[in-house]
Amino acid sequence: IRRRKARQAKARRIAPRPVAGPLRPQVRCPTIRYHTKARAGRGFTLEELKAAGIHKKTART
């Protein structure tokens, strides 16, 4: 229980940050065989970042 509470406290301290690694958009795989599968893409477009209010240099961190 003590370790669980410590993990939860740490998660609350770093709350706005992503859980693991950089943020990636959800995209669909291109071919007929895999087009039903969703995967993590490479990055967001500048328009998406602007709409979310995130600076392009901040998005890379």
Beta strands, then each sheet from edge to edge (+ up, - down):
strand 1: 26-28
strand 2: 38-40
sheet 1: 1+ 2-
end
